[in-house]
């Protein structure tokens, strides 16, 4: 005979199973969607790279997309480096986030990380466009998505926005900044030639001297 006591015991077990199941689903669902438990290790090899990865010299630049000096550096110094060294395979250039001036800097850094992940060939055009946006209409979601549409061939807006929800890209931005702090970066832009810090990133003559010296080693 099916007793009342048996019914109570079955209900109790069913409730326990239900709560355990919900907890497990919630735990795994969060991990798979947000990567909240993923540790990010900084590596220059995984940073955006302009030029030949086999070049003897690597120019490392830490920047903030809202930084007016970074905007000027990208217009004045970067083209000289490209013409004199990057285009000729004497040097390559890497970018790392040091986003600290405003919340929109961090968001822009995240957008850059997603573009680099999904459309690496379009990163540097998007990178330059972010500086232009900051200098003109501002770094907001609508502007940055429009920029991506303009510079990325075959841009998929739905997939892009889906990828933006992944927490891993915020961790990449943070990891870049922590790397900068470990290299005594305190302002932007900060420029290194290989591991040599350039005290004034706008001193092109000094940058050239260090590059030429490094090329002879």
C-alpha positions, 0 to 999 in steps of 0.5 A, a space after each residue: 500500500 502507498 502510505 502518506 509517509 512515503 508520499 511526503 518522502 518522495 516530495 521532499 526528495 523531488 524538491 531537493 533534486 529540483 533545487 540541486 538541478 537549478 543550481 548546477 544549470 545556473 553555475 554552468 550557464 554563467 561559466 559558458 556565457 561569460 567566461 567569468 572564471 577564465 584567467 587571462 595571461 598577457 602575451 605580446 604574441 597575441 596583441 594586434 601587430 602591424 608589420 612583419 612578426 619576424 622583424 628584428 624590432 618591435 615597437 610597443 605602444 600603450 594607449 588610451 582611445 580618449 587620450 588627445 596625445 595618443 590621437 596626435 601620436 597616431 597622426 604624427 608619429 605612427 605614419 613616419 614609423 610605418 614609412 621608415 620601418 614597418 613597410 620595409 620590414 625593419 620593424 613591427 608595431 604592437 598595441 596594448 590597451 592602457 585605458 584609464 581616462 574614462 569609462 568609454 576608454 575601457 569600452 572602446 578597448 573592449 570593442 577593439 579586442 573584439 574586432 581583433 578577435 573576429 576581424 584581425 585584418 581590420 583592426 588597425 583601421 578600426 583602431 585609427 577610427 576610434 581615435 577619430 571618433 574620440 576627437 569628433 563625435 565621441 566613443 559611444 556604442 552607436 558610433 563604434 558599431 557604425 565604425 565597425 560597419 564602415 571598416 570591416 568587410 562582411 561585418 556581421 552586426 549580430 555576431 559582433 554584438 553577441 561577442 561583445 557580451 563575453 566578459 573575456 574581452 574586458 579581461 583582455 583590456 585589464 590584462 593589457 593595463 596590468 602589463 603596462 603597470 608592470 613596465 612602469 607605464 604611467 601615462 599615454 602614449 608610452 612607447 617602447 622599442 623592443 624593451 627600451 622605454 622612450 621617455 618622450 614618445 613624440 621625439 622621433 629622432 630618439 625613436 629612430 636612434 634606438 631602432 637603428 641601434 637595435 637593428 645592429 644587434 
